[in-house]
Amino acid sequence: MEAQHSSTRITEVSPEFCLALAIAWLPSGAFAEHQTLLIKKLCGEVRSWDAVLVLVDRHRIPALAYTNLLGSAGIVPERIMAALKMRSQKARHQALAHTAEISRVHKILTQQGIACLPLKGSILSIQLYGDPGVRQANDIDILIQAKEFERAEKLLLAEGYQRQSPPFALPPDSGKLMNSVIHHFEYHHPQRKIMLELHWRGNFYRSQSNKYFWEYNTKTNIAGQEYTVLNEDLQLLYLCTHGAYHKYFRIKWLGDIAKIISENRISSWERVIEIATELQVLRSLALSVLLINQLFLLPIPDALSKLAKQETVQDLVPEVIEAILGKEEEVSGGIKNIVFQKRLNPSVSIATILKTMLVCRDDLKLVHFSGQLFWLYIPLRPAFWIWRHYLATENSKKK
């Protein structure tokens, strides 16, 4: 597919956002030279550098922005470069803390015979850029097998972590329901000031897809420690599925995929499409590569070009662009999002999508349904969902 502009491309948005797109990843080779020229051109078109800072914060790209703009330091105002430098240093410091904590938690789990996979975060930053601090991440994501969850959680709690969501022990009935719908719990270490998510399944709708995470992985050595990580094929599909589910409201997620595609890190696109077919995530893959083509103006392989046309995901692009340009709290609420998820995942039943949307860990913060009373949560789920959507709307108005 030829790189091309689209009617949904950013022709009608600000030059500040165009610049944010350009600095949301670090290309290499021939793309790097083109990117440098593009960034300098866009810097000359910026009307509000404060708006650029807002976008850097919104899309969590401080280190990427600072690194990319160093070559245009003479064009970018000094105060903006100083502000970006501070943001970049803070993000890098956090990334180093995350990397050290991943190493520590990884050792604790593996020494007890619990296999674990770090997802995204600083480990992905190392894989893509050879630098843990390039990508900003607010938390650590670790995947373990569902059967090991209780043991893994006990180890985390013994190490000083406190469960944040849900903040209390779940009664058996609620635990079974929540575990069938959500895929992680959240923890916080008050001394280390680190958030950690413990996942027992991936972000695909189907629980049977879990086996792919433990079959399509590889070993990598980081600072003398061996980790199990997703191989390039499943890594790409995981990133595409995660980003598409959230309508890519952070452009850094597209930057990760642009890096993989531009460097042709995949040995066989036909094999990736085959795995995507098995996982029934073809539309997430097709939508992702279409966005890369239209927003980053990158050419995509013929196999992916053909897929994008077959899956007819062009009509999903405007809603994704709206999410990218909009506010984070507006992305996941409302009937509109349920319709989007069904169009993105046509093979998934409406009942499954509704169950995923209606069940939320935060509901149990409002009312603690325990034991025999937990059945009350079932009919009240729609009311809780409407309340969450109302709160998100009100918070958006205040901003």
One Martini backbone bead per residue (centre of mass of N, CA, C, O) as a GRO file, in nm:
protein
  399
    1MET     BB    1   0.097   0.036   0.022
    2GLU     BB    2   0.054   0.354  -0.009
    3ALA     BB    3   0.128   0.639   0.112
    4GLN     BB    4  -0.154   0.825   0.257
    5HIS     BB    5  -0.410   1.024   0.250
    6SER     BB    6  -0.698   1.109   0.446
    7SER     BB    7  -1.002   1.219   0.551
    8THR     BB    8  -0.896   1.127   0.855
    9ARG     BB    9  -0.676   1.285   0.855
   10ILE     BB   10  -0.480   1.568   0.996
   11THR     BB   11  -0.575   1.825   0.816
   12GLU     BB   12  -0.776   1.965   1.059
   13VAL     BB   13  -0.544   1.993   1.252
   14SER     BB   14  -0.295   2.073   1.437
   15PRO     BB   15   0.045   2.124   1.432
   16GLU     BB   16   0.088   2.013   1.716
   17PHE     BB   17  -0.017   1.725   1.651
   18CYS     BB   18   0.171   1.661   1.421
   19LEU     BB   19   0.421   1.674   1.603
   20ALA     BB   20   0.340   1.457   1.806
   21LEU     BB   21   0.350   1.230   1.601
   22ALA     BB   22   0.653   1.263   1.515
   23ILE     BB   23   0.752   1.230   1.843
   24ALA     BB   24   0.630   0.919   1.913
   25TRP     BB   25   0.904   0.825   1.770
   26LEU     BB   26   1.205   0.621   1.670
   27PRO     BB   27   1.356   0.611   1.395
   28SER     BB   28   1.532   0.441   1.133
   29GLY     BB   29   1.729   0.514   0.896
   30ALA     BB   30   1.557   0.654   0.644
   31PHE     BB   31   1.335   0.760   0.842
   32ALA     BB   32   1.508   0.951   1.016
   33GLU     BB   33   1.569   1.171   0.808
   34HIS     BB   34   1.276   1.242   0.744
   35GLN     BB   35   1.192   1.311   1.037
   36THR     BB   36   1.378   1.551   1.084
   37LEU     BB   37   1.256   1.732   0.863
   38LEU     BB   38   0.964   1.726   0.963
   39ILE     BB   39   1.008   1.847   1.244
   40LYS     BB   40   1.123   2.119   1.152
   41LYS     BB   41   0.876   2.204   0.993
   42LEU     BB   42   0.666   2.186   1.229
   43CYS     BB   43   0.804   2.386   1.422
   44GLY     BB   44   0.744   2.634   1.225
   45GLU     BB   45   0.408   2.591   1.273
   46VAL     BB   46   0.387   2.652   1.556
   47ARG     BB   47   0.168   2.838   1.786
   48SER     BB   48   0.175   2.639   2.056
   49TRP     BB   49   0.388   2.514   2.298
   50ASP     BB   50   0.192   2.449   2.526
   51ALA     BB   51   0.028   2.245   2.358
   52VAL     BB   52   0.258   2.045   2.329
   53LEU     BB   53   0.286   1.978   2.629
   54VAL     BB   54   0.005   1.863   2.661
   55LEU     BB   55   0.049   1.628   2.458
   56VAL     BB   56   0.284   1.495   2.599
   57ASP     BB   57   0.120   1.428   2.853
   58ARG     BB   58  -0.128   1.284   2.727
   59HIS     BB   59   0.079   1.066   2.561
   60ARG     BB   60   0.344   0.994   2.704
   61ILE     BB   61   0.633   1.156   2.547
   62PRO     BB   62   0.894   1.294   2.677
   63ALA     BB   63   1.152   1.141   2.573
   64LEU     BB   64   1.078   1.144   2.276
   65ALA     BB   65   1.051   1.448   2.244
   66TYR     BB   66   1.332   1.538   2.337
   67THR     BB   67   1.501   1.370   2.141
   68ASN     BB   68   1.369   1.480   1.874
   69LEU     BB   69   1.421   1.804   1.951
   70LEU     BB   70   1.730   1.844   1.962
   71GLY     BB   71   1.761   1.908   1.645
   72SER     BB   72   1.552   2.179   1.716
   73ALA     BB   73   1.657   2.383   1.939
   74GLY     BB   74   1.663   2.655   1.765
   75ILE     BB   75   1.338   2.655   1.736
   76VAL     BB   76   1.287   2.583   2.013
   77PRO     BB   77   1.214   2.699   2.293
   78GLU     BB   78   1.391   2.699   2.582
   79ARG     BB   79   1.155   2.647   2.785
   80ILE     BB   80   1.061   2.388   2.642
   81MET     BB   81   1.321   2.224   2.663
   82ALA     BB   82   1.331   2.239   2.971
   83ALA     BB   83   1.059   2.100   3.022
   84LEU     BB   84   1.128   1.837   2.867
   85LYS     BB   85   1.373   1.758   3.030
   86MET     BB   86   1.227   1.718   3.299
   87ARG     BB   87   1.028   1.505   3.198
   88SER     BB   88   1.238   1.303   3.097
   89GLN     BB   89   1.390   1.257   3.363
   90LYS     BB   90   1.148   1.152   3.520
   91ALA     BB   91   1.081   0.912   3.332
   92ARG     BB   92   1.360   0.775   3.352
   93HIS     BB   93   1.363   0.731   3.653
   94GLN     BB   94   1.111   0.552   3.655
   95ALA     BB   95   1.218   0.334   3.458
   96LEU     BB   96   1.452   0.241   3.637
   97ALA     BB   97   1.275   0.157   3.874
   98HIS     BB   98   1.113  -0.052   3.715
   99THR     BB   99   1.345  -0.232   3.625
  100ALA     BB  100   1.436  -0.308   3.912
  101GLU     BB  101   1.157  -0.425   4.001
  102ILE     BB  102   1.129  -0.641   3.791
  103SER     BB  103   1.378  -0.794   3.879
  104ARG     BB  104   1.283  -0.853   4.168
  105VAL     BB  105   1.009  -0.992   4.108
  106HIS     BB  106   1.114  -1.205   3.915
  107LYS     BB  107   1.288  -1.353   4.124
  108ILE     BB  108   1.067  -1.420   4.329
  109LEU     BB  109   0.891  -1.591   4.137
  110THR     BB  110   1.100  -1.792   4.006
  111GLN     BB  111   1.206  -1.913   4.280
  112GLN     BB  112   0.891  -2.034   4.309
  113GLY     BB  113   0.802  -2.137   4.011
  114ILE     BB  114   0.695  -1.864   3.864
  115ALA     BB  115   0.588  -1.779   3.577
  116CYS     BB  116   0.689  -1.477   3.385
  117LEU     BB  117   0.563  -1.175   3.205
  118PRO     BB  118   0.664  -0.895   3.078
  119LEU     BB  119   0.476  -0.597   2.992
  120LYS     BB  120   0.592  -0.369   2.836
  121GLY     BB  121   0.742  -0.099   2.915
  122SER     BB  122   1.081  -0.114   2.977
  123ILE     BB  123   1.121  -0.376   2.819
  124LEU     BB  124   1.012  -0.274   2.550
  125SER     BB  125   1.211  -0.039   2.528
  126ILE     BB  126   1.455  -0.224   2.497
  127GLN     BB  127   1.361  -0.382   2.249
  128LEU     BB  128   1.320  -0.122   2.059
  129TYR     BB  129   1.577   0.090   2.183
  130GLY     BB  130   1.786   0.003   2.414
  131ASP     BB  131   1.593   0.172   2.627
  132PRO     BB  132   1.407   0.216   2.920
  133GLY     BB  133   1.341   0.554   2.889
  134VAL     BB  134   1.165   0.615   2.630
  135ARG     BB  135   0.925   0.486   2.764
  136GLN     BB  136   0.632   0.557   2.921
  137ALA     BB  137   0.534   0.431   3.253
  138ASN     BB  138   0.309   0.395   3.532
  139ASP     BB  139   0.354   0.078   3.522
  140ILE     BB  140   0.351  -0.268   3.597
  141ASP     BB  141   0.348  -0.564   3.387
  142ILE     BB  142   0.240  -0.898   3.488
  143LEU     BB  143   0.244  -1.234   3.373
  144ILE     BB  144   0.048  -1.509   3.476
  145GLN     BB  145  -0.083  -1.790   3.573
  146ALA     BB  146  -0.383  -1.854   3.706
  147LYS     BB  147  -0.287  -2.086   3.906
  148GLU     BB  148  -0.066  -1.860   4.040
  149PHE     BB  149  -0.204  -1.615   4.174
  150GLU     BB  150  -0.211  -1.660   4.482
  151ARG     BB  151   0.093  -1.691   4.518
  152ALA     BB  152   0.179  -1.424   4.391
  153GLU     BB  153   0.022  -1.236   4.579
  154LYS     BB  154   0.157  -1.321   4.846
  155LEU     BB  155   0.438  -1.222   4.762
  156LEU     BB  156   0.366  -0.926   4.723
  157LEU     BB  157   0.256  -0.871   5.008
  158ALA     BB  158   0.525  -0.955   5.151
  159GLU     BB  159   0.679  -0.705   4.985
  160GLY     BB  160   0.454  -0.447   5.035
  161TYR     BB  161   0.208  -0.479   4.882
  162GLN     BB  162  -0.105  -0.321   4.782
  163ARG     BB  163  -0.422  -0.355   4.717
  164GLN     BB  164  -0.629  -0.141   4.509
  165SER     BB  165  -0.770  -0.341   4.276
  166PRO     BB  166  -0.926  -0.456   4.480
  167PRO     BB  167  -0.913  -0.351   4.835
  168PHE     BB  168  -1.025  -0.651   4.880
  169ALA     BB  169  -1.144  -0.940   4.962
  170LEU     BB  170  -1.297  -1.179   4.776
  171PRO     BB  171  -1.554  -1.347   4.744
  172PRO     BB  172  -1.606  -1.631   4.575
  173ASP     BB  173  -1.831  -1.532   4.382
  174SER     BB  174  -1.695  -1.265   4.289
  175GLY     BB  175  -1.424  -1.378   4.198
  176LYS     BB  176  -1.532  -1.549   3.962
  177LEU     BB  177  -1.654  -1.317   3.798
  178MET     BB  178  -1.416  -1.120   3.779
  179ASN     BB  179  -1.206  -1.327   3.654
  180SER     BB  180  -1.385  -1.368   3.384
  181VAL     BB  181  -1.346  -1.053   3.288
  182ILE     BB  182  -1.099  -0.974   3.403
  183HIS     BB  183  -0.707  -0.955   3.401
  184HIS     BB  184  -0.651  -0.770   3.670
  185PHE     BB  185  -0.459  -0.644   3.936
  186GLU     BB  186  -0.388  -0.381   4.173
  187TYR     BB  187  -0.073  -0.236   4.294
  188HIS     BB  188   0.102  -0.091   4.587
  189HIS     BB  189   0.414   0.068   4.680
  190PRO     BB  190   0.470   0.297   4.925
  191GLN     BB  191   0.784   0.313   4.926
  192ARG     BB  192   0.841   0.287   4.603
  193LYS     BB  193   0.612   0.407   4.430
  194ILE     BB  194   0.459   0.148   4.286
  195MET     BB  195   0.288   0.017   4.016
  196LEU     BB  196   0.105  -0.303   3.985
  197GLU     BB  197   0.017  -0.555   3.745
  198LEU     BB  198  -0.164  -0.862   3.776
  199HIS     BB  199  -0.175  -1.105   3.533
  200TRP     BB  200  -0.384  -1.398   3.405
  201ARG     BB  201  -0.442  -1.251   3.128
  202GLY     BB  202  -0.499  -1.128   2.844
  203ASN     BB  203  -0.651  -0.886   2.604
  204PHE     BB  204  -0.825  -1.102   2.511
  205TYR     BB  205  -1.143  -1.226   2.507
  206ARG     BB  206  -1.017  -1.512   2.508
  207SER     BB  207  -0.911  -1.750   2.732
  208GLN     BB  208  -0.769  -1.952   2.521
  209SER     BB  209  -0.532  -1.743   2.449
  210ASN     BB  210  -0.320  -1.787   2.678
  211LYS     BB  211  -0.130  -2.001   2.543
  212TYR     BB  212   0.025  -1.801   2.354
  213PHE     BB  213   0.208  -1.668   2.576
  214TRP     BB  214   0.355  -1.966   2.630
  215GLU     BB  215   0.445  -2.020   2.314
  216TYR     BB  216   0.509  -1.704   2.213
  217ASN     BB  217   0.831  -1.699   2.309
  218THR     BB  218   1.130  -1.560   2.463
  219LYS     BB  219   1.467  -1.494   2.526
  220THR     BB  220   1.623  -1.243   2.745
  221ASN     BB  221   1.904  -1.027   2.816
  222ILE     BB  222   1.916  -0.816   3.116
  223ALA     BB  223   2.163  -0.734   3.304
  224GLY     BB  224   2.209  -1.063   3.350
  225GLN     BB  225   1.898  -1.124   3.302
  226GLU     BB  226   1.651  -1.360   3.245
  227TYR     BB  227   1.380  -1.338   3.011
  228THR     BB  228   1.043  -1.369   2.938
  229VAL     BB  229   0.914  -1.296   2.613
  230LEU     BB  230   0.764  -1.184   2.359
  231ASN     BB  231   0.744  -1.234   2.052
  232GLU     BB  232   0.714  -1.053   1.772
  233ASP     BB  233   0.437  -1.155   1.684
  234LEU     BB  234   0.277  -1.127   1.958
  235GLN     BB  235   0.357  -0.845   2.025
  236LEU     BB  236   0.207  -0.707   1.797
  237LEU     BB  237  -0.079  -0.818   1.866
  238TYR     BB  238  -0.090  -0.706   2.151
  239LEU     BB  239  -0.060  -0.405   2.072
  240CYS     BB  240  -0.300  -0.392   1.877
  241THR     BB  241  -0.522  -0.483   2.076
  242HIS     BB  242  -0.477  -0.273   2.293
  243GLY     BB  243  -0.504  -0.017   2.119
  244ALA     BB  244  -0.782  -0.075   1.985
  245TYR     BB  245  -0.951  -0.101   2.242
  246HIS     BB  246  -0.845   0.214   2.318
  247LYS     BB  247  -0.828   0.388   2.050
  248TYR     BB  248  -0.548   0.519   2.070
  249PHE     BB  249  -0.528   0.757   2.301
  250ARG     BB  250  -0.220   0.680   2.265
  251ILE     BB  251   0.037   0.741   2.038
  252LYS     BB  252   0.264   0.554   2.150
  253TRP     BB  253   0.137   0.287   2.049
  254LEU     BB  254   0.185   0.351   1.748
  255GLY     BB  255   0.492   0.387   1.771
  256ASP     BB  256   0.559   0.092   1.827
  257ILE     BB  257   0.446  -0.018   1.557
  258ALA     BB  258   0.614   0.156   1.368
  259LYS     BB  259   0.884   0.037   1.453
  260ILE     BB  260   0.831  -0.256   1.366
  261ILE     BB  261   0.753  -0.203   1.067
  262SER     BB  262   0.996  -0.022   0.968
  263GLU     BB  263   1.208  -0.269   1.063
  264ASN     BB  264   1.111  -0.551   0.991
  265ARG     BB  265   1.075  -0.765   1.251
  266ILE     BB  266   0.912  -0.953   1.074
  267SER     BB  267   0.948  -1.258   0.912
  268SER     BB  268   0.615  -1.322   0.886
  269TRP     BB  269   0.313  -1.202   0.787
  270GLU     BB  270   0.158  -1.461   0.738
  271ARG     BB  271   0.193  -1.565   1.030
  272VAL     BB  272   0.054  -1.334   1.176
  273ILE     BB  273  -0.220  -1.373   1.034
  274GLU     BB  274  -0.262  -1.659   1.135
  275ILE     BB  275  -0.269  -1.589   1.438
  276ALA     BB  276  -0.496  -1.376   1.418
  277THR     BB  277  -0.704  -1.581   1.326
  278GLU     BB  278  -0.697  -1.765   1.576
  279LEU     BB  279  -0.762  -1.505   1.771
  280GLN     BB  280  -0.959  -1.301   1.634
  281VAL     BB  281  -0.765  -1.009   1.540
  282LEU     BB  282  -0.770  -0.880   1.250
  283ARG     BB  283  -0.888  -0.593   1.296
  284SER     BB  284  -0.670  -0.487   1.483
  285LEU     BB  285  -0.444  -0.513   1.277
  286ALA     BB  286  -0.570  -0.352   1.043
  287LEU     BB  287  -0.617  -0.086   1.193
  288SER     BB  288  -0.323  -0.033   1.277
  289VAL     BB  289  -0.191  -0.021   0.989
  290LEU     BB  290  -0.373   0.203   0.883
  291LEU     BB  291  -0.280   0.420   1.083
  292ILE     BB  292   0.016   0.415   1.008
  293ASN     BB  293  -0.032   0.503   0.716
  294GLN     BB  294  -0.212   0.772   0.772
  295LEU     BB  295  -0.041   0.913   1.011
  296PHE     BB  296   0.276   0.823   0.942
  297LEU     BB  297   0.324   0.755   0.638
  298LEU     BB  298   0.359   0.442   0.609
  299PRO     BB  299   0.451   0.178   0.462
  300ILE     BB  300   0.303  -0.138   0.386
  301PRO     BB  301   0.273  -0.446   0.353
  302ASP     BB  302   0.099  -0.630   0.132
  303ALA     BB  303  -0.043  -0.822   0.333
  304LEU     BB  304  -0.164  -0.581   0.503
  305SER     BB  305  -0.310  -0.433   0.278
  306LYS     BB  306  -0.503  -0.664   0.213
  307LEU     BB  307  -0.627  -0.689   0.494
  308ALA     BB  308  -0.745  -0.401   0.522
  309LYS     BB  309  -0.946  -0.446   0.285
  310GLN     BB  310  -1.095  -0.703   0.388
  311GLU     BB  311  -1.181  -0.575   0.684
  312THR     BB  312  -1.305  -0.297   0.667
  313VAL     BB  313  -1.174  -0.041   0.878
  314GLN     BB  314  -1.215   0.254   0.783
  315ASP     BB  315  -1.481   0.321   0.962
  316LEU     BB  316  -1.301   0.330   1.241
  317VAL     BB  317  -1.108   0.575   1.225
  318PRO     BB  318  -1.270   0.827   1.321
  319GLU     BB  319  -1.306   0.724   1.619
  320VAL     BB  320  -1.006   0.713   1.681
  321ILE     BB  321  -0.938   1.008   1.627
  322GLU     BB  322  -1.129   1.116   1.841
  323ALA     BB  323  -0.978   0.980   2.079
  324ILE     BB  324  -0.698   1.106   2.033
  325LEU     BB  325  -0.821   1.411   2.055
  326GLY     BB  326  -0.940   1.356   2.316
  327LYS     BB  327  -1.052   1.226   2.615
  328GLU     BB  328  -0.985   0.967   2.812
  329GLU     BB  329  -1.269   0.943   2.973
  330GLU     BB  330  -1.436   0.911   2.682
  331VAL     BB  331  -1.360   0.631   2.550
  332SER     BB  332  -1.520   0.390   2.744
  333GLY     BB  333  -1.797   0.522   2.712
  334GLY     BB  334  -2.086   0.404   2.622
  335ILE     BB  335  -2.253   0.277   2.352
  336LYS     BB  336  -2.044   0.347   2.137
  337ASN     BB  337  -1.824   0.149   2.245
  338ILE     BB  338  -1.980  -0.112   2.209
  339VAL     BB  339  -2.006  -0.088   1.903
  340PHE     BB  340  -1.705  -0.077   1.844
  341GLN     BB  341  -1.631  -0.357   1.964
  342LYS     BB  342  -1.810  -0.519   1.766
  343ARG     BB  343  -1.669  -0.418   1.505
  344LEU     BB  344  -1.385  -0.517   1.596
  345ASN     BB  345  -1.545  -0.795   1.724
  346PRO     BB  346  -1.762  -0.985   1.553
  347SER     BB  347  -1.720  -1.277   1.706
  348VAL     BB  348  -1.819  -1.134   1.949
  349SER     BB  349  -2.043  -1.117   2.177
  350ILE     BB  350  -2.251  -0.900   2.325
  351ALA     BB  351  -2.248  -1.034   2.604
  352THR     BB  352  -1.941  -1.019   2.644
  353ILE     BB  353  -1.911  -0.715   2.615
  354LEU     BB  354  -2.109  -0.634   2.838
  355LYS     BB  355  -1.969  -0.781   3.068
  356THR     BB  356  -1.705  -0.621   3.043
  357MET     BB  357  -1.834  -0.334   3.080
  358LEU     BB  358  -2.012  -0.384   3.352
  359VAL     BB  359  -1.766  -0.501   3.484
  360CYS     BB  360  -1.615  -0.365   3.792
  361ARG     BB  361  -1.398  -0.312   4.041
  362ASP     BB  362  -1.512  -0.028   4.142
  363ASP     BB  363  -1.788  -0.123   4.243
  364LEU     BB  364  -1.667  -0.254   4.516
  365LYS     BB  365  -1.623   0.035   4.645
  366LEU     BB  366  -1.922   0.113   4.689
  367VAL     BB  367  -2.013  -0.199   4.729
  368HIS     BB  368  -2.011  -0.474   4.962
  369PHE     BB  369  -2.057  -0.781   4.822
  370SER     BB  370  -2.121  -1.057   5.022
  371GLY     BB  371  -2.171  -1.361   4.972
  372GLN     BB  372  -2.516  -1.396   4.948
  373LEU     BB  373  -2.529  -1.083   4.829
  374PHE     BB  374  -2.391  -1.083   4.542
  375TRP     BB  375  -2.640  -1.106   4.348
  376LEU     BB  376  -2.705  -0.793   4.348
  377TYR     BB  377  -2.492  -0.708   4.132
  378ILE     BB  378  -2.621  -0.802   3.870
  379PRO     BB  379  -2.872  -0.593   3.842
  380LEU     BB  380  -2.671  -0.332   3.912
  381ARG     BB  381  -2.465  -0.292   3.681
  382PRO     BB  382  -2.600  -0.075   3.499
  383ALA     BB  383  -2.604   0.146   3.719
  384PHE     BB  384  -2.299   0.161   3.756
  385TRP     BB  385  -2.230   0.231   3.462
  386ILE     BB  386  -2.388   0.496   3.450
  387TRP     BB  387  -2.234   0.631   3.683
  388ARG     BB  388  -1.953   0.624   3.557
  389HIS     BB  389  -2.032   0.785   3.303
  390TYR     BB  390  -2.125   1.039   3.453
  391LEU     BB  391  -1.858   1.106   3.597
  392ALA     BB  392  -1.689   1.134   3.339
  393THR     BB  393  -1.854   1.369   3.222
  394GLU     BB  394  -1.818   1.568   3.458
  395ASN     BB  395  -1.508   1.573   3.459
  396SER     BB  396  -1.485   1.679   3.170
  397LYS     BB  397  -1.628   1.955   3.218
  398LYS     BB  398  -1.419   2.065   3.431
  399LYS     BB  399  -1.180   2.055   3.207
   0.00000   0.00000   0.00000
